[in-house]
Structure formats: structure tokens, C-alpha cells
Amino acid sequence: MSNYYIKNLEEYFQIYRKSVREPENFWEEIAEEHFVWRKRWTNVMRWDFSKPEVVWFENAKLNITENCIDRHLHIRGDKTAILFEPNDPKEKVQHITYNELYERVCKMANVLKEQGVKKGDRVCIYLPMIPELAVTVLACARIGAVHSVVFAGFSSLALATRINDCDCKMVITSDGSNRGAKTIDLKSIVDTALEDCPGVESVLVVKRINSEVDMKEGRDQWLQPLLDKASSQNAAEIMDAEDPLFILYTSGSTGKPKGMVHSSGGYMVFTAYTFKNIFNYQENDVYWCTADIGWVTGHSYIVYGPLANGATTVMFEGIPTYPDHGRFWEVVEKHKVNQFYTAPTAIRALAKESLDFVDKYDLTSLKVLGTVGEPINEEAWHWYNNNIGRNKSPIVDTWWQTETGGIMISPIPYVTPTTPTYATLPFIGVQLALMDENGQELEGKQVEGRLCIKYPWPAMARTIWGDHKRYHDTYFSAYENMYFTGDGAKRDAVGYYRITGRVDDVIIVSGHNLGTAPIEDSINEHPAVAESAIVGFPHDIKGNALYGFVILKEIGESRKPDNLRKEINQQITEHIGPIAKLDKIQFVPGLPKTRSGKIMRRILRKVAAKDTSDLGDISTLLNPEVVEAIIKDAL
Ligand code: WTA
């Protein structure tokens, strides 16, 4: 019997050791006993990081939706699968049972098929956090179409780039979305995007806000009438374990986002197993992850991981501050939420407000609290622990990435003693390494280096859509035979890991990954801008905020600096989305560059952080004189 559920620290170490000593036996037992396969694998795994090639459950056949829905029907058909909490607290909550989810997913799958979507086709989903989003994701998986969910806060240009990169033939969207007191006109964003997407043949539109929208003849259709006509039975497409399940874009060091491709079999096994253990999910629990399905956290820990375990998963359409700062806690009380998973940035924002927003609600249902997406600082950790967990609910600080598919470092609640700001121990099957700058692995305790993973795990991304070389170069070329995460980390005296932050040119703002390159490209398109560089600087709510150093084309640019700043931010909003706006923009006469022309961001980071007492070695700079000018005018 495999052990699906870790009960104490000794057992954790025992299972961990087995997962490292005999990874194939370990994952084979988990896969065998806890999932439904249409055909068994011929080989558990095969790998070669030099290519890189990673195969899990070779030649096995399955459909992930049979694992997330069908197999639950006879044991928990009437249990709530998705609990939908609308943006407006006065609007009715929806309890979608496993039986109903089955029906809705089958109908949607049939609609997709009727509209000509076939196995392997890519479908772009640009929807708010409404049940149709989860249903559509699952319907794609049901028919073997590859879903590419684009967060509905991205601009039309960012959406078009993502649609074109993976040649989506269909887009599913809504008339609009509710965000607190505002509504956003999603359909018109899609319409603008599609002016540049010749490959898109059809658009299905969900009615959410009842707004007037333009429907393009021959391309756009309302979804509901199609669903009304569709059959509620659908035979799941049989997929190979290695068939792509979805593509999800993440930022990179060039302007082009990376479409991370995830597998069907390995992804399912790992997200389900991590979910069960890291949230200690019990049969009647209500679990709530506040992320958006537009990000990987929503894919793995709102949809696939919870549903594969037959859980009740809350889907929240709104924002933490609407109608007031108590919304999260009101929802926890209302649905008696047992596991609550959110981002440090949300905790920091709510911690700034009066405790009255917390204290008027009964939070005693909570058993496990989680955080994800960025390092959590001590103050936020203690606030969360004292006021939300009441010192009783363990906090799982979970480290992972879009690329890893599932949680890689985390405490096991009630098992691993926690330390504020530490993600603690590697999850089962995860073999970590810290590397120094010379490519040597740092052994032992109390060391700090670059975080790598030295052995495959089932949910790792298999490639970057359309660019396997970039996959290799980004993740597998820095260190031989290792996956390089892009993060720095330290290991303390007891072997706990603490993530210190990105060591590459990705900046995490409010838990969202932003690459410097696409933002700089956007700024540079402004007619008055010659060149720019952006860096992150510490921000008490967002974790990091963006600081732009901008060289203008003509000395004596006649427009007012504040107008230019607004225009630059407006442009970034159009190119990428409001999440990438700069908090500070400083106009500078030059950027500190090395003789080989590389911008020395280290110096800019110090200026942005107002910490210029020690700039380190600047002798390799081509233009040391600009440094002084930049410091003098720092904002
Ligand atoms: C950061 C989100 C510290 C990290 C699931 C990583 C974290 C990037 C943590 C991935 C954590 C995520 N502590 N940093 N618990 N979790 N990160 O792809 O820098 O959106 O590389 O995936 O977020 O962000 P992504």
C-alpha cells in the first residue's frame, strides 16, 4: 500500500527518503492506487536533462476529467464540487455538485466539438472567475483540446500575442466581468485583440454583466443557446499521459512570453498528491484558494488538484476589498472554509486595515492557512498567524512556479514545525540543490545559493510551446543536469529553505511575475523615449513595485514630466495590462553600462531602494559619471 497521506514528521522523512531512493517505485504506487487509467504505463519514467526530455507514465492512457469528475459520481455525486461566491455578496451563491459539474462539462465539451474543436487544437479562454471558466477548462481537457487561459486583466495586445503564439482557433470570453464596484468590458478587449489574430475562427461569449456587445457575424456566438441544445453525455477522449493538457504563459527575459506546456498524467498525479497533503484535505472540508484561474495556482489548486481529490473548492469572483476589507473573512464564515490559500500581497493589504474587519467574523472553521507567489515577510506572517489563524492553524508557505506545475517546497500542516518566512522542506519526490556562482553544489547547512532541482518530478513543464530550445536555454543550461528555478534560496541550520527572491530579470509585483524586457520594450515605443531600464524596489503592500529609469530622446523634451509619466504608464497598460504599471519614473541622462553594453541593474536597484551608500565595484562601468546624476535626482 502506498501512503497517500502523511501523518507525522517521521513518516514524512521516511516517505521522502523512499521517494528519492526509489522515485519510480514511489510514484508508480501513488499513480496505481489513487487514479483511474484507461491503460497502464509501460515504463514509469525516463529523463535526460541535456535535451531536456522528461516522460512520466510512458504510454499510459487516461482522461484527467474522468479522475476529476466521473469517478466521484457514485460516491459523492451530490457533494458540492464548485462553490461559487459572486463578486456581489447579495447575488446568489451557486453550489455546483459533482453530478451537475459532470453535466455542465459534458455539455460544454459537446459544444466545443460541434464548433469544430478537435483533440490537440488550442483554445484560448479569457474569462472572469465564474463557473464557466472552470467548466470550459475541464471541457477542453475532456475532448483533448489544449487550453490556454489568459488572465482577464491582460490587455488586448498581450492577449493577441498569446493567442497567436499557440495558434488558438477559438476564444471563449464573456460580455464583461465584475471587479468590485467596477465592470470591465472583456468582449471589446477580445475584439481589439482579434484584429491581429487571423487564426481565430470562432468566439463563444458567456453573458455575465448583460452589457451591449458587438457580435461579429459568422465568428461570434452566445454560449448559452448552444449549451441548451447540447447533450449532457460525453465520452471522454482517451489521452496519452504525455499529451499536453494546457499551455500557460509566464514572463521571461525577452519580450515574448513563454507558453509553458503541461502534461496530462504526471501533472494530475502530482497536483492531486500535493493538494491532499499540503492542505490536509478531509472529505467534508471546504477549501478556498483566492487565486485567479488565469494563473497557475488556479489551474493546479482551484481546479485540478482539488477536484481530483473530490474536494469542495470555492471559486470567488470578487476582490478582497469589496464591498469592504472584511470580504475574505465574511466568506470564510459564510461557507465555513477549512483551508484558505492566498497571496502575501493580499495579506499585507488587509493587515493595514482595522482588525474590526476581521474580528466580527467567526473564523473557527479554519484549519490550514496557505501562502503562495512571493516571499512572505515576518510582519505579514505574524498578522496572518495571530489574527486569521488565531495561532491554531498552521501556515503553509508554499514555494513553486508555473513551470513546476505543483508545490515543491512547503511544510506539511500539523507535521512540519513552521518558521516564519521559511517554506521549510522539499515536498515528497522533490530533490533540491543550492548552487554557487561557479556551478558547484553547496552541501550542508547554512548556505545560500541559486535554487535548482536535480531530478524530475511528475508535474514539471515539458517544453515551451513552439520553442524547445528556449526551454533548454532558460532552465537547463545554467547548471549541468539541473533545472534552474531563477530563484535564490538559503538552507538554515535545520535544513529548512527560505526563498530569497529572483536572481534573474523577473520581478514579482503583488505576486505576479513580470519580466523587465516586455515592460522596457513597451516604454521604448513611446515616441519621446530613447531607452529605459526598470528594476523592482521594496513596497509594503505589493512586495515589489516597479521603478523605471528613462532616457528621453531630445534634451529639453517640451512636455511636462508628469504628463510623460502618465503616457508611459498608459502605454504599458495597453501593451501588457495595469499590473505592469510603474510606481516611479525617473528621467535620466544615461544608464550605467558595462563596457560590453550591459545595463548594471545592481546600481539601479540600489538607487530605487534608496540605499546608495555602498555601490560595490563600479570600475567596469563605461560611464561612471551618470551614476552620480542618477543618485542626485532619485525619486
Ligand atoms: C515566487 C506561482 C517565495 C518565486 C506559483 C517563483 C515564491 C515565482 C513563493 C513563481 C514562496 C512563489 N516564497 N517566493 N512561497 N511562491 N514564489 O510562476 O520567485 O507565478 O519563482 O508561480 O514566484 O511565480 P509563478
Residues whose N, C-alpha, C, O or C-beta is under 5 A from the ligand:
A	BS01	WTA	T371 V372 G373 E374 P375 I376 D397 T398 W399 W400 Q401 T402 E403 T485 D487 I499 R502 G511 N513
